[in-house]
Amino acid sequence: MAHKEAALVNNQSTTAMALLGRLTQKLLKRTASPIETMDLHIGKPLTPTKLNHGPDASGVPHVVLKEGQLRSNERYLVDKSCRISSQPKTYDATETKDLDYFASIPFRNQTRAQRDNLKLERENRLHLAKFVDTNIDVDILNGSAVQFKEKLDDLVDGLKL
């Protein structure tokens, strides 16, 4: 099970940062201070993994978001125990930011299958971006817990379609 979990989470902080960029910025537009990204060094993983038979990724930084409230000095960085390895940068990720980077790495697009996978992934992510633009309103966070659940259920159904 540990090996399966390690394989599933390998390099997923970058993917999450890219996939959630548009949605996070839209939902937190009115309530949050500027959202920033930070690279963290987590240390040696319990189960080492390699990405697509490439180099050992244990030294690759883990990307997290840093956010705070407009009228407070409080800042939030929710993640596991780690060491900060970069200064905060503006969170400007698009759904394809990581794919654009991966396309520049030779071992990530050597074969036709790899290039086709990147192309399909890009198309799916652009579809997600369009869905966020047309179906998610910043007011989704307003209302009761029951109202939010109804809005969320509607969005999940719409995304499945």
Buried (B, 14 or more C-beta within 10 A) or exposed (E): EEEEEBEEBBBEBBBBBBBBBBBBBBBBEEEBBEBBBBBBBBEEEEEEBEBBEEEEBEEBBBBBBBBBEEEEEEEEBEBEEBEBEEEBEEBEBBBBBBBEEBBEEEEBBEEEEBEEBBEEBBEEBEEBBEBBEEEBEEEBEEEEEEEEEEBEEEBEEEEEE
